[in-house]
Amino acid sequence: MNNQLRLNMYLMKKNRACLVFKKDGILFRVNHLTQALQFVAEMEQLAKAIDTGAAQEWYYELVDDRAKKLVFECGFDLGVLSLCVWKPDDTSAKFLSKVFCWEGSSVEFRKAVRDLALMASCARIFNVYRKG
């Protein structure tokens, strides 16, 4: 079984993107993510912080252009990194349900973040944006 984490981003105009989390053929997509480039920058900073080996706990609110909100959670302790995406539960806005989860090493995470940043920078450099 392959536990490789993939973070793909397809940039759109006005700093929006389609963000895809993928592992073992399971994927979760955030369509029309706003503030996409800020998310990439935050992920790069998180990867650098994890490289120091210090325990980390990090949360980021993902918002799409329809004001749908998700919570991105990342934790690193004792060499194990866990990444989860949560959405408000359909039954109550007070509770969250997990829609994507991955556990692995900081090396695997760093590679996924590097690939994410590369996709975003290539789209900006070559002015290639997804319709949306």
Contacts in CASP RR format, 6 or more apart in sequence:
PFRMAT RR
TARGET T0000
AUTHOR 0000-0000-0000
METHOD contacts of the structure
MODEL  1
MNNQLRLNMYLMKKNRACLVFKKDGILFRVNHLTQALQFVAEMEQLAKAI
DTGAAQEWYYELVDDRAKKLVFECGFDLGVLSLCVWKPDDTSAKFLSKVF
CWEGSSVEFRKAVRDLALMASCARIFNVYRKG
1 24 0 8 1.000
2 23 0 8 1.000
2 24 0 8 1.000
3 23 0 8 1.000
3 24 0 8 1.000
3 102 0 8 1.000
3 103 0 8 1.000
3 104 0 8 1.000
3 108 0 8 1.000
4 23 0 8 1.000
4 108 0 8 1.000
4 112 0 8 1.000
5 21 0 8 1.000
5 22 0 8 1.000
5 23 0 8 1.000
5 83 0 8 1.000
5 102 0 8 1.000
5 104 0 8 1.000
5 108 0 8 1.000
5 109 0 8 1.000
5 112 0 8 1.000
6 20 0 8 1.000
6 21 0 8 1.000
6 22 0 8 1.000
6 23 0 8 1.000
6 112 0 8 1.000
6 115 0 8 1.000
7 19 0 8 1.000
7 20 0 8 1.000
7 21 0 8 1.000
7 22 0 8 1.000
7 43 0 8 1.000
7 112 0 8 1.000
7 113 0 8 1.000
7 115 0 8 1.000
7 116 0 8 1.000
8 19 0 8 1.000
8 20 0 8 1.000
8 22 0 8 1.000
8 115 0 8 1.000
8 116 0 8 1.000
8 119 0 8 1.000
9 17 0 8 1.000
9 18 0 8 1.000
9 19 0 8 1.000
9 20 0 8 1.000
9 36 0 8 1.000
9 40 0 8 1.000
9 116 0 8 1.000
9 119 0 8 1.000
9 120 0 8 1.000
9 123 0 8 1.000
10 17 0 8 1.000
10 18 0 8 1.000
10 20 0 8 1.000
10 119 0 8 1.000
10 123 0 8 1.000
10 130 0 8 1.000
11 17 0 8 1.000
11 36 0 8 1.000
11 119 0 8 1.000
11 120 0 8 1.000
11 123 0 8 1.000
11 124 0 8 1.000
11 128 0 8 1.000
11 129 0 8 1.000
11 130 0 8 1.000
12 18 0 8 1.000
12 32 0 8 1.000
12 36 0 8 1.000
12 129 0 8 1.000
12 130 0 8 1.000
12 131 0 8 1.000
12 132 0 8 1.000
13 129 0 8 1.000
13 132 0 8 1.000
15 34 0 8 1.000
15 35 0 8 1.000
15 36 0 8 1.000
15 37 0 8 1.000
15 38 0 8 1.000
16 32 0 8 1.000
16 33 0 8 1.000
16 34 0 8 1.000
16 36 0 8 1.000
16 65 0 8 1.000
16 132 0 8 1.000
17 32 0 8 1.000
17 33 0 8 1.000
17 36 0 8 1.000
17 120 0 8 1.000
17 130 0 8 1.000
18 29 0 8 1.000
18 30 0 8 1.000
18 31 0 8 1.000
18 32 0 8 1.000
18 33 0 8 1.000
18 130 0 8 1.000
19 29 0 8 1.000
19 30 0 8 1.000
19 33 0 8 1.000
19 36 0 8 1.000
19 39 0 8 1.000
19 62 0 8 1.000
20 27 0 8 1.000
20 28 0 8 1.000
20 29 0 8 1.000
20 30 0 8 1.000
21 27 0 8 1.000
21 28 0 8 1.000
21 29 0 8 1.000
21 83 0 8 1.000
21 85 0 8 1.000
21 100 0 8 1.000
21 102 0 8 1.000
22 28 0 8 1.000
23 100 0 8 1.000
23 102 0 8 1.000
26 100 0 8 1.000
28 85 0 8 1.000
28 99 0 8 1.000
28 100 0 8 1.000
30 62 0 8 1.000
30 64 0 8 1.000
30 70 0 8 1.000
30 85 0 8 1.000
31 64 0 8 1.000
32 64 0 8 1.000
32 65 0 8 1.000
32 66 0 8 1.000
32 132 0 8 1.000
33 39 0 8 1.000
33 62 0 8 1.000
33 63 0 8 1.000
33 64 0 8 1.000
34 63 0 8 1.000
34 64 0 8 1.000
34 65 0 8 1.000
35 63 0 8 1.000
36 120 0 8 1.000
37 120 0 8 1.000
37 124 0 8 1.000
39 60 0 8 1.000
39 62 0 8 1.000
40 116 0 8 1.000
40 117 0 8 1.000
40 120 0 8 1.000
42 60 0 8 1.000
43 113 0 8 1.000
43 116 0 8 1.000
43 117 0 8 1.000
44 113 0 8 1.000
44 117 0 8 1.000
46 56 0 8 1.000
46 58 0 8 1.000
46 74 0 8 1.000
46 113 0 8 1.000
47 106 0 8 1.000
47 109 0 8 1.000
47 110 0 8 1.000
47 113 0 8 1.000
47 114 0 8 1.000
49 56 0 8 1.000
50 56 0 8 1.000
50 76 0 8 1.000
50 81 0 8 1.000
50 106 0 8 1.000
50 109 0 8 1.000
50 110 0 8 1.000
51 106 0 8 1.000
51 110 0 8 1.000
53 76 0 8 1.000
53 79 0 8 1.000
53 106 0 8 1.000
55 75 0 8 1.000
55 76 0 8 1.000
55 77 0 8 1.000
55 78 0 8 1.000
56 74 0 8 1.000
56 75 0 8 1.000
56 76 0 8 1.000
56 77 0 8 1.000
57 74 0 8 1.000
57 75 0 8 1.000
57 76 0 8 1.000
58 73 0 8 1.000
58 74 0 8 1.000
58 75 0 8 1.000
59 71 0 8 1.000
59 72 0 8 1.000
59 73 0 8 1.000
59 74 0 8 1.000
60 71 0 8 1.000
60 72 0 8 1.000
60 74 0 8 1.000
61 69 0 8 1.000
61 70 0 8 1.000
61 71 0 8 1.000
61 72 0 8 1.000
62 69 0 8 1.000
62 70 0 8 1.000
62 71 0 8 1.000
62 72 0 8 1.000
62 85 0 8 1.000
63 69 0 8 1.000
63 70 0 8 1.000
69 87 0 8 1.000
69 88 0 8 1.000
70 85 0 8 1.000
70 86 0 8 1.000
70 87 0 8 1.000
70 99 0 8 1.000
71 85 0 8 1.000
71 86 0 8 1.000
71 87 0 8 1.000
71 96 0 8 1.000
72 83 0 8 1.000
72 84 0 8 1.000
72 85 0 8 1.000
73 82 0 8 1.000
73 83 0 8 1.000
73 84 0 8 1.000
73 85 0 8 1.000
73 86 0 8 1.000
74 81 0 8 1.000
74 82 0 8 1.000
74 83 0 8 1.000
74 84 0 8 1.000
74 109 0 8 1.000
75 81 0 8 1.000
75 82 0 8 1.000
75 83 0 8 1.000
76 82 0 8 1.000
76 106 0 8 1.000
79 105 0 8 1.000
79 106 0 8 1.000
80 103 0 8 1.000
80 104 0 8 1.000
80 105 0 8 1.000
81 103 0 8 1.000
81 104 0 8 1.000
81 105 0 8 1.000
81 106 0 8 1.000
81 108 0 8 1.000
81 109 0 8 1.000
82 101 0 8 1.000
82 102 0 8 1.000
82 103 0 8 1.000
82 104 0 8 1.000
83 100 0 8 1.000
83 101 0 8 1.000
83 102 0 8 1.000
83 103 0 8 1.000
83 109 0 8 1.000
84 98 0 8 1.000
84 100 0 8 1.000
84 101 0 8 1.000
84 102 0 8 1.000
85 98 0 8 1.000
85 99 0 8 1.000
85 100 0 8 1.000
85 101 0 8 1.000
86 96 0 8 1.000
86 97 0 8 1.000
86 98 0 8 1.000
86 99 0 8 1.000
87 96 0 8 1.000
87 97 0 8 1.000
87 99 0 8 1.000
88 95 0 8 1.000
88 96 0 8 1.000
88 97 0 8 1.000
89 95 0 8 1.000
89 96 0 8 1.000
89 97 0 8 1.000
90 97 0 8 1.000
122 128 0 8 1.000
123 129 0 8 1.000
END
